[in-house]
Amino acid sequence: MVKLNIILFLVLIAAALGVITSQHKARKLYIELQQQEDSAKQYEIEWGQLQLEQSTWAMHSRIEQIAERRLNMQVPDAARIQVVTP
């Protein structure tokens, strides 16, 4: 009877250690998941800011101003424009 109690006690200790280990791993994985979700949110915010910046840099009026100032380009007269149809 004493041997059975000792064996059952050791099994109980092993099961308790297993539960503790699995809970610890689950908590660590949950914390890592939260960190990854936070990183994903930050990347989405940064992606939106980059898209906004790209649209600002690619505005037609800005490109036209740079072409006029830096490259001394001008819009041709309407009489000099020819439309080619396919």
N, C-alpha and C positions, 0 to 999 in steps of 0.2 A: 504494500500500500504506500509506503514511504517513497519507493522508487517511482511509482506511478505519479505521485504528487510532484516529485522533482522533475520528471519528464514533462508533465503538463505545465509546470511553472516555467521551464525552459522554452516550451512551445509558445506560451503566453508572452514571454519576454521577446522572443523572435518576432512574433506577430506584431507586438507593439512597436518594436524597432522598424519593422517593415512599414507600418502605418505612418510613423513619424517621418521616415525617409521619403515616402511617396508624397506626403503633404508638403514637405520642404521643397521637393522637386516641382510640385505643382505651383507653389507660390513663386518660386524662381522663374518658372516659365510664364506665369501670369504677369509678373513684373516686366519680363522681357517683351511680352506681347504689348503691354501698355507703352513701353518705350518705343517699340517699332511703330505703333499706331501714332504716337506723337511725332515721330520722325516723318511718317507719311503725310500727316497734316502739314508739317512745316514745308515739305517738298511741294505739296499742292499749292500752298501760299506763294512759295518762291516761283513756281511755274506760272501762276497767274500774274505775278509781278513782271516776270520776264516777257510774257505775252503782251502785256500792256506796254512795256518799254519797247518791244519790237514794233508794235503797231504805231507807237509815237514816232519812232525813228523812220518808219516807212511811209509816213503820210505824204500824199502827193504835194501838198503845199510846201512842206519842208524840203522835199527833193527839188522842187522847182526853185526855191530860194537859194539852195546851195548851188544849183546849176547856174543860176544867174550871177551869183557873187563870185564863186571860186573859178568857174569855168567860162565865165562871160558868154553864156549861151542865152539865146532869145527865142521866144516863140515866133515862128514864122507867120507872115501875113496869111489871111484866109485865101488870098488869090494864089499863093505859092504852094498851097497844100493840095495834094492829089490823092484821091482815095482809089486804091486798087481793089477791085472785086475779084473773088476767086473764080 
